[in-house]
Amino acid sequence: MPWDHPSAVAANVFKALGHPLRVRLVKMLTEERCVCELVPELGQTQPTVSKHLAILHREGLVLRRKDGLRVLYQLAPGTAELVAQAEAFVATRRRRDEALWTERVT
């Protein structure tokens, strides 16, 4: 399958969101922010945060622009909605699994 096939592109997007720190970054980018603002909140080093933002950028989930020496990041259109849908899916699955577990125990 070619790398630009829609299934391959979708898989790469989900891989990019497959790390808890990257999901946290997406949730923190409700407005345009600099790495220097994100580092203290995440408790991670600047190179670590930059690496994860680069992965999100490569897959089109965040946008970036230079402002002097700073690089500012913001969510690409649709990213917040994608993460919200994924979280809703997980919450629904968790409720279903808990209900099944309760039925088996009682």
Contacts in CASP RR format, 6 or more apart in sequence:
PFRMAT RR
TARGET T0000
AUTHOR 0000-0000-0000
METHOD contacts of the structure
MODEL  1
MPWDHPSAVAANVFKALGHPLRVRLVKMLTEERCVCELVPELGQTQPTVS
KHLAILHREGLVLRRKDGLRVLYQLAPGTAELVAQAEAFVATRRRRDEAL
WTERVT
1 7 0 8 1.000
1 8 0 8 1.000
2 8 0 8 1.000
3 9 0 8 1.000
12 59 0 8 1.000
13 59 0 8 1.000
13 60 0 8 1.000
13 61 0 8 1.000
13 82 0 8 1.000
15 59 0 8 1.000
16 22 0 8 1.000
16 55 0 8 1.000
16 56 0 8 1.000
16 58 0 8 1.000
16 59 0 8 1.000
16 61 0 8 1.000
17 23 0 8 1.000
17 26 0 8 1.000
17 61 0 8 1.000
17 82 0 8 1.000
17 83 0 8 1.000
17 86 0 8 1.000
19 52 0 8 1.000
19 55 0 8 1.000
21 42 0 8 1.000
21 44 0 8 1.000
21 48 0 8 1.000
21 49 0 8 1.000
21 52 0 8 1.000
22 52 0 8 1.000
22 55 0 8 1.000
22 56 0 8 1.000
23 83 0 8 1.000
24 42 0 8 1.000
25 38 0 8 1.000
25 42 0 8 1.000
25 49 0 8 1.000
25 52 0 8 1.000
25 53 0 8 1.000
25 56 0 8 1.000
25 62 0 8 1.000
26 56 0 8 1.000
26 61 0 8 1.000
26 62 0 8 1.000
26 75 0 8 1.000
26 79 0 8 1.000
26 80 0 8 1.000
26 83 0 8 1.000
27 83 0 8 1.000
28 38 0 8 1.000
28 41 0 8 1.000
28 42 0 8 1.000
29 62 0 8 1.000
29 73 0 8 1.000
29 74 0 8 1.000
29 75 0 8 1.000
30 75 0 8 1.000
30 80 0 8 1.000
31 74 0 8 1.000
32 72 0 8 1.000
32 73 0 8 1.000
32 74 0 8 1.000
33 72 0 8 1.000
33 73 0 8 1.000
33 74 0 8 1.000
34 67 0 8 1.000
34 70 0 8 1.000
34 71 0 8 1.000
34 72 0 8 1.000
34 73 0 8 1.000
35 46 0 8 1.000
35 49 0 8 1.000
35 50 0 8 1.000
35 53 0 8 1.000
35 70 0 8 1.000
35 71 0 8 1.000
35 73 0 8 1.000
36 46 0 8 1.000
36 70 0 8 1.000
38 49 0 8 1.000
38 53 0 8 1.000
39 45 0 8 1.000
39 46 0 8 1.000
39 49 0 8 1.000
42 49 0 8 1.000
53 62 0 8 1.000
53 64 0 8 1.000
53 73 0 8 1.000
56 62 0 8 1.000
57 63 0 8 1.000
57 64 0 8 1.000
57 73 0 8 1.000
60 76 0 8 1.000
60 79 0 8 1.000
61 75 0 8 1.000
61 76 0 8 1.000
61 79 0 8 1.000
61 82 0 8 1.000
62 73 0 8 1.000
62 74 0 8 1.000
62 75 0 8 1.000
62 76 0 8 1.000
62 79 0 8 1.000
63 73 0 8 1.000
63 74 0 8 1.000
63 75 0 8 1.000
63 76 0 8 1.000
64 71 0 8 1.000
64 72 0 8 1.000
64 73 0 8 1.000
64 74 0 8 1.000
65 71 0 8 1.000
65 72 0 8 1.000
66 72 0 8 1.000
END
